[in-house]
């Protein structure tokens, strides 16, 4: 009994180190992203937009909102499931026939990186974006911002 316990512990530790955790990280981050869908409201905005473009006249807001709400609830539930079961296989995305793996946005919106000192590495040198004269109220002129 004494000889088997250290061997079993060594096998468990070697298996844990050899298995890696990239799949767990992907599943957990995908679940967190899906859980925050009610905050982002991407499914509702996209469904309303798509129903306005391709739906029947007069049903843009109602049908698009209901479909977007259904998809939001499904994505949120899937996110909770993926966060809770992140350490447990399978790690591939679920419900891909109904929901996309990545979050959706309306076609007229493209998300980008925030204009922040975290992403602008030359802020301390003064070469990165930002307000030219932030001490002047109403100063909206920005250097190096292309969007």
N, C-alpha and C positions, 0 to 999 in steps of 0.2 A: 504494500500500500504506500509506503514511504517513497519508493522508487518511482511509482507511476504518477504521483501528483506533480513533481517537478517536470517530468516529461510532458504531461498533459498541459501544464501551464506554458511550457516552451512552445508546444505545437499551436496553442491558441494565440500566443503573442506573435509567432511567426506568420500565422494565417492572417491575423489582423493587419500586420505590417505589409504583407504581400498583396492584400486585396485592394488597398488604396481607398480613397474616399472621394474621388472626382464625381462618381455617379451620385453619391449621396448629396454632395454640394449642389449639383445641377438640379436634382429633384427637389431639394429644399428651397433653392432660390426660385425655381419655377413655381412652387407652391406659394411662396411668399408673394411673388408677383401676381399670381392669380387671386390670392386672398385680398389684396388691396384693390381689386376691380371696382367695388362700390365707391371707393374714394376717387378713382381715376375716371370712371364713367365712360370708358372708351366704347364698350359694347352698345350702350344706349345711344350715344352720339352717332356711332357708325350706322346702327340700324335705322335711326330716324333719317339720316342722310340718304341711305340706300333706298329706303321706302319712298322718299320724296323723289328720287331720281327714276326708280324703276317700278313703283307701285301705282295703284289706282289713285286718281285725284280725290282729295278729300279725306284720305285715310293716312296721310303722312305721319302725323304726330301720334295718333292713337295706335295704329298697327305697328309702327316703328318702335314706339315706346314699349309696348307689351312684349314684342319680340326681343328687344334689347334688355328688358328687365329679366326675361326668362334666361337669356344667355348670361347676364350678369350673375344671377343666382346660381346657375350651373357652374360658371367659372369660379365663383367664390367657394362653393361646396367642393369642387375639385381641388382648389388650393388648400383648403383645410385638410382634406384627405391626404394630399401629397406631403404636407408639413408633418402630419402625425405619423405617416408611414415612411418618412424619408430614409431611415436606416434599413428598411426591409425591402428586398427585391420584389418585383421588377422595377427597374429604374427608368424605363422608357415612358414617354408621355402617354396619357390615357385620353379617351374620348376625342381622338384626332379627326374622326369623321364629322363631329358636330362643332368642335372648337378648334381654333388654330393653336399651335404651340406657343407662339409669341403673342403678346397683347396686340389688339387691333386699335386703330385710330381712324377717325374719319379721313376720307381721301384728301380733304383740303387742309390737313394738318400734318406736319412732319416734325416730330419731337427732336430736339437737339440737346447738346450739352449746355448746362447753365453757364452763364458768364460770371464765373466766380474765381477767386484766387486759388482755389483748390485745383482747378483745371488749367489755369493760366500760370505757367511756371515762371514767367519773367515779370511778375507784378512788382517785385521788390526793385527791379532795375528800371522800371518805368517804360518798358517796351511792349507790354502786353495791353490788351483792351481795357476798357473802363472809361469812366467819365474824365473829360479833359479838365473841367473846372467844377468839381462836385460841390464846392462851397458856394456857387452861384445858383440860386433857386431857378429851376426850369432849364438847366443846362442838360440837354439830351444828346449833345454831340459826342460820339464815341469814336475812338481810334481803333483800327484793326478789326472792327466787327463787320462781317460780311452779310449778316442776315438782318 
